[in-house]
């Protein structure tokens, strides 16, 4: 029986992980869970899975959860708060598997703690690898951690690799395994067919209405700008030890082919399935075995088409920024991710226009591209400084842009 720690258990990935666990109570035990402020959701999870320890990062939420657990007779569950508590449960010896599902760079330190404890790390927090790159991969090798990708695209690529490459993730030599290119698919998000000139008028609600996937608000906006694909591009470079020029982004609106691997002999191996995150989660949870995920198999007779398109980088400048960052070095990747988290939050709170996201990201990345990043402390420092710069940039140059668009009749 695998003993699980789920970092971010009330988010989309965390909830889907518990859905899979629910189907296999004989295989998995929930030892620890974490969330930020969602007390009621965490309370329900505690009632069903009775973890030993729960972390609510927000101190007020932790106090409230503790009171509610006491009221319903579950006071034996330890409740902690704060970032250090996240790090502690990630490396706790009572667990052997950590689902790293915290969204954003805030997941870096607890995910790294799980790596340094030599655990099986199910990596859904792509930002941890994007912001630290070689530092992260070096730690995986040094501490003997087992890294398994959860993003549907990277999990798909992983499944299409030869077993030898799967065993050396982060250090694999794809060329010696006959691989010439990775084809990273993306749906194009909700604005794939929207004229470029209308993008500045789109609302957060429209950006979060993904046609295929059910995701959190931040990731949904990233999908709409295709920054999510850009971060996945950077993550793929590190996971599969491949040069950026050997990664190709392909638009696939149906989201049924999750990614592909192109071999030197002309073969292309694809991993397919319905767009449901429980499939890659179940794959990683049970690897190398296969278990039921609660997902219906793809029905080819009701799948109308498999369409593919090239990327229009004028419509998706954030994707181009991420590819450029991947080629420029670690500081550019760390800075781009930090700026994007700030700009997306500003858009969701209707402080800036949708099209301002890429502008803020580009300015912030260019400001810090030449920084030196060789340790986690330097990653954390750079991340903090970029966020401060991006916030100041929004306050000084973009604070009224969204109001001006709305005043002119934009929605």
C-alpha angles and dihedrals in degrees: 000000000000116000111218137208112191114199106200098016097167094054126088096272093042093051091048090049090055089048089059093043089052089062093053111039090156092060105043137043121194107224101165140009135187139197138157111232109334098114100164093049091048091047090056091049091050091051092052103037103024098211120196095231134023127188123203105186091206109075096213090051090050091054092048093049091049091053093049093048090052091050093055095043100259098114090129088078109094114228120201134174139207139047094284090058089057090053091048096054091044091061098032111133093225090075130061101183129051124193103207100203103144109128117237138003091315086080093061101088098044091044090050089049089056090050092050089051089058096241133151100266118201100202114213092139098084091175091070090064095036093055098044106026112166091018089061095045091047089054092050089055095041096051098035095240120165112232121201123176121233102182104105091236097050092041088053092051090047090054091051094053126095113260092251091059091046090056093054102045110172092020101048120131103221095181092059087051091057096257120141104173146004116226109207112197127209133178096225090237127243095316100053093116097031114112112253093237090063096054096088089062099053119117131225089251091056092046091052094051098094113186096221114013132060105219142150120279097256094050091044091057089046088054091050091053091036089234085125088063089046092055088047089052090057092043091051091053091059100035094051099030092234135145118252091241089062093059118083124190113216125187111229110173097194094059091213096116102060097191141319142224119218117210129206093247092062097262120134117198116199133188112218138184145121113302098262123129092214089078097063090036092055091045093055096040093056101028125180087021126065123233137177112278099184090248123127115234119254111277105219093188091061096039101099101195149349105223127184131190138176118246121264101214092192088065093040107038091155091065090052090049091054093049090049090048091051089056094043100057144257099306091057092051094047092047094046093052093048093048091047093054090053096044094046090050089051091051093048088052090049095244095123139023123262090248091053090068093076093043093054091044093051095047092048095046093049090050093059104025094111096052120122115242117179105137141038090252089057090047091053092046093050092045090054095048094048091051091052091048092049093048091050090047092053092047094049104035110019109029095106100033096095092046090052092052092049091048088057092054102271118146 
